[in-house]
Amino acid sequence: MYAEVIVDIAHSQVDKIFEYSCPDGLKTGSRVKVPFGGRVIEGFVIDVSPNCSIPPEKVKPVKEVFEELPALVPECFSLMERISSRYRVPKAAALRLFLPSEMRLGKVREIYKKYVKINNTDAPISKTARKQAEALEFLKGAGEYGYTELCQQFGRGAVNSLLQKGAIISEERRIIRNPFSEVDGSGEFKTLTPAQNAAIESIENTDKRVHLIHGVTGSGKTEIYLQLIANQLKLGKTAIFLVPEISLTPQMLAQLRARFRGEAAILHSGLSAGERFDEWWRLRSGEAKIAIGARSAVFAPLENLGVIIIDEEHDLSYVSETAPRYSTVEIAKIRAEYNGCKLVLGSATPSVESYLQADTGRYNLITLKDRINKKPMPEIIISDMRREVKRGNNSAFSAALREELDKTLKSGNQAIIFLNRRGYSQKIICRDCGYAAKCESCDVTLTYHSEENCLKCHYCGAKYKVPAACPECGGVHIRYSGTGTQRVVSDLNALFPAARILRMDNDTVSGKDGHYKVLHKFAQKEADILVGTQMIAKGHDFPSVTLVGILDADMSLQFADYRSGERTFQLITQVAGRSGRAEEKGKVVLQTYSPENYILRYAVAYDYDGFFKNEVSVRKTTFFPPFSLICRVMVTGGDNDRAVEALREVYEKTEKLREDNPSEFIFSGRMHSPIKKIQGKYRYQVLMRLKSRALLQKIYDIASACSTPAVLVYVEENPANLS
């Protein structure tokens, strides 16, 4: 027998199929070790055949088969072909998406534990073998016990003697590492409202593949998701449930465990290597039938999928910024098509692209206009910070927010303060010469962190000492500019000394359970105020939160990005939705320096339809997505001259393409990237706006031809981050 193998080397020069002789019984999808170029490496079996296209004497044998059950399901190879051709990456790079990275590198395996139990109570035990007798007596009461633990109590010699005599027997059993073992939910299925039942019926009884649930915050979308999953499990099918933030997975996992017990497995980068491997293997073996996680969980090794759910579908974290630069929604569509299953997208603030698909009838649109408890959406109060400054208030909090915070704390309720900027101060500036401290490896200003008394780069993680004097002019008049979450907590402590405050941002959460610990404390009312960045903006349900304060609400409007208005509307609506989700009415204080901005007017009124119509009209008139395609060819390299030369080559070739196809181009230009350097790499770009995808593959060809070991050139489609 012969195996067709793709070797695990993500390089275009070896992006083809190699043939090896193999033992009978080898299955498609198996991971193997094969000789290749003088060494032995891993590979993936994509087919097994009795025939070979090369002379048998030249065929080398497969050296080792890793697992009895093939690691890759048949669907992987269909997806591999689509991903490889769509995103122009080697097939090996596509297949890597389906496996835990540590599993590929051989750094993680199953773990087994030896247990012992009574076998023969009549086995001869010497009267002088006191420890043996004690161990045997102990096992009579304990039943089964760990071999290692028994040796620790009674001595390895005594236990081994009992094994040799047949008094006890041992058995090795696989141990499953259980992430978030402390996370457990309780409760049964809730009685659905007529609107929820109608939504489920609409999804299950229509021929359309993709469905968009547009439901206000608190409208019961999660309960719809859970019922859809339950219905598919009854049919013997499986499910994938995606959430945008790692911080949301424990909360959702608790709900899934409450309903489906051990059938839910969690996949995300915050787990340890062993936990991630075991959860992945539970899904592959069929022990678990529901995969929950962030973006990468879309590649969960499940067969016979019945439904794929993408919650908060508008979130830009669903677009990968590393190769392969895939869209999670696009991958989910491919998997839904392959399995003949439903794809359900949900959001209180759908992306313009998705809502347009639903508005024009390509997606099935389901609208939930009311909260599940029929309570009104929280009132949003706008605080004009320009007036606050004129009144002499230079703090981060308006008078209205301070007053509402005071009322909330006195009533025993909780508050959330949102600011999408961590650290203490945004930057430090010399008042004498205007110098601002920048990272040596990145073209960005450093952020001051008071707890560590250092300056940090939020792009490469480098830390710097705080200068006592300006390194440019020697001046000592250093000013701390801007406000971050650290400073907000410090100021709140000064304003409300008795208040218990938690902070949640990338500096305060670490490890797989960092998010869970903060959120659990807040949910248990061990804190009165939660201060955080966008990781607290969506999905969370805290019944006692009756106030949300949004600081610098218009900050995202300042970015030079066609999505800036959409992002601002989404963020305000999502954060506001954390307030007033139980019996008491909620309030939101929105602080802004641009109260007249039309985006804020739509957000205050929770008017998504008005926002959408306006936004679509603007984009259609100006030819921005979804009425065009933004294509960016990025050029990055450690040597500036080589990067510039590569940029020139890319631009010349794309200009030739534009000259040959003038009707396809709306705009084309070469330039520095907005952030000129990150992690020591110089960054340039050729930015194009195209009328369609017709030329996309040719642009990928140009990027591939211009990329070298010294200069990386790659393509981004409608990039989530244009900086």
Order of alpha helices (4+ residues) and beta strands (2+ residues): beta-beta-beta-beta-beta-alpha-alpha-alpha-beta-alpha-beta-alpha-alpha-beta-alpha-beta-alpha-beta-alpha-beta-alpha-beta-beta-alpha-beta-alpha-beta-beta-alpha-alpha-beta-beta-beta-beta-beta-beta-alpha-beta-alpha-beta-beta-alpha-beta-alpha-alpha-beta-alpha-beta-beta-alpha-beta
